[in-house]
Amino acid sequence: MKPTLFLCCLMLLGFCWSCQPKDESPVGRYRSAVTEGLNADLEARETVLGLNLGITDTAYFDRCTELNRQQLITMGRGGTEADHLMENDLDRPAKLSFRPIFTQQNPRIVQAMQTEFIYQDWSPWNKAAYAENLLPDVADYLSRTLSTEFIELEHPQHGRTFASVDGSRLVALWKVDDTSVTAMIVDLSSLKRDPLGLVQ
């Protein structure tokens, strides 16, 4: 009798647990996607300009040399970034700056790409070129070029944020200030944690 009662209680608990409502809020959807992405394989590797997550530092610098030869990039700040002029990709001409984040192992592997976008005609009096207009423009551009769909959410530190997860690739972007937008493209499987800090 007791084993039957115990089994019935377990089944009831399982049923109640499965009836818990799924969090369909933007942050809830983000958390679910990141939780899955932390254990997923890196399938969507693309970042910007044909540079991929998961490549070696040698492959990264070879690709940058080729992009420079084609006059598509120039050296950026401090010699650690590259700059690319975007004449027709956004609503207004813009500059894309990017730098890789490598793993510590040998050979070093690209585990993330840190990017920054700014409209070229930004000035304090040119409100149309402010980052509040740039943010959805960059989200649309990355949605098209990376074949991804963004979730718009409110981040406690970054404010309005766009994020997408495809396999283990996370793309997240937000306004830094009035001038620029940061987009971070990360291989979650190499980090084992949520870089936005929304998943505990």
Buried (B, 14 or more C-beta within 10 A) or exposed (E): EEEEEEEEEEEEEEEEEEEEEEEEEBBBBBBBBBBEBBEBEBEBBBBBBEBBBBBBBEBBEEBBEEBEEEEBBEEBEEEEBBBBBBEEBBBBBBBBBBBBBBBEEEEBBBBBBBBBBBBEEBEEEEEEBBBEBBBBBBBBBBBEEBEBEBBEBEBEEBEBBBBBBBBBBBBBBBBBEEBBBBBBBBBBBBBEEBBBEBBE
